């Protein structure tokens, strides 16, 4: 019995000992660190440091490495010569925020100074390999190794912007035969990175889907490329368009333009590009003692246009006995069209060219004259006004004046069938030509020419659509011809 009790106590002791909770050490003894991915710059990046913009920043970015239990990683960027080993970098920088950020921001000067300190010469292109290293004190994780080409400070040009012409939906109209009038392009002056160095400029033009590395055409800026502006004559600009296949002057040339600045071997484009739309067109005006205002080139007789042939100009009205010819710019004798000696057409394209001859009217009266500056043809024929109505008043009417009363046009006793007005339209408008009262006599456009700036009016025709702007408007009640000259 004594032994039985002893065995029982031993059994309880063993059981009690087996049920006792063990005390484990749960303190972490190590750190883990995940991988990460570089997001910028891409592999094989090319970086040309610009001595004129030393404070411009370069940014490298990557995703965060998943930290261990207690310690967030620190990051640094290292770079070595491509011919060397990434394990022996020549340049290293901690990331932003003392190495805590997943981004490194350097100025171009900081990077240039670091390369200079390693003996890399000014303006030298250096091939490097680089990586980002994450380190939490226990574990280092290397990012992928990338290639980069860096050119040290040498030549450089500062950033600059374009001034004008600014991008616009408006179309610029130029006379393609004029050498005395110019398109003018202006931009901010850029400065060279090297003391005493010059910056030269080229203005480059492309189609909207083109590339400035292969422009349609280009011009060197004024003063042999040294000035921050370009003046190019209408004629030279037309020649440039024609040379690249844009020969149709009736088509609007829609282009983009930018400026390339160069100092030494360094080139840089303007910070942005501008759009420009060009229409090549010629206005024609009659002068001479046969015309209403004589030889006053500041107050000539305005010609009408043939909507089916933009090179053809028309006038139907009264002429004195006498001589006349044509000019293309009010107030200037530089460009003229006149008689080639056999009642054909001769062009004086610039001021130094000889003047063409004149056409003659032997008997005063009403005539229709036509001149085509593309075909270089001219004709003049008598016009009968028998039965023509003499209207006491004609004007324009439309949205701009609420379609109420007409805004009256004026005429002269010399030409009682030609009406004119200078009118400002604050907004786009529709309009027609009409007598003073009622709609029995009104003229609109042909249905296919509602937006045309010139054409032949049709009785009870369609409303003309006119863009906002200031115009000198002419209307001929004998023929229905009308034209809007932009002021």
Secondary structure, DSSP 8 states (H G I E B T S, - for coil): -HHHHHHHHHHHHHHHHHTS-----------------EEES-TTEEEE--TT-TT-EEEEEE------SS---EEEEEEEETTS-GGG-SEEEE-TTTTTSSEEEEEHHHHHHHHHHTT--TT-EEEEEEEEEEE-SS-EEE---EEEEEE-S-S-B----EEES---SS-EEE-TT-SSSEEEEEE----BSSTT---EEEEEEEETT--GGG-SEEEE-TTTTTSSEEEEEHHHHHHHHHHTT---TTS-EEEEEEEEEEETTEEEE-SS-EEEEEEE----EEESTTSTTTT-TTS-EE-EEETTEEEEEEEEEEE-SEEEEEESSTT--SSEEEE-SSSSEEEE-STTS---B-EEESS-EEEEEEEETTTTEEEEEE---TT----S-EEEEEGGGTTSS-EE-B--SS-TTEEEEEEEESS-EEEEEEESSSSSSEEEB-GGGTT-SEEE-EET-B-EEE-SEEEEEEEETTT-EEEEEE-
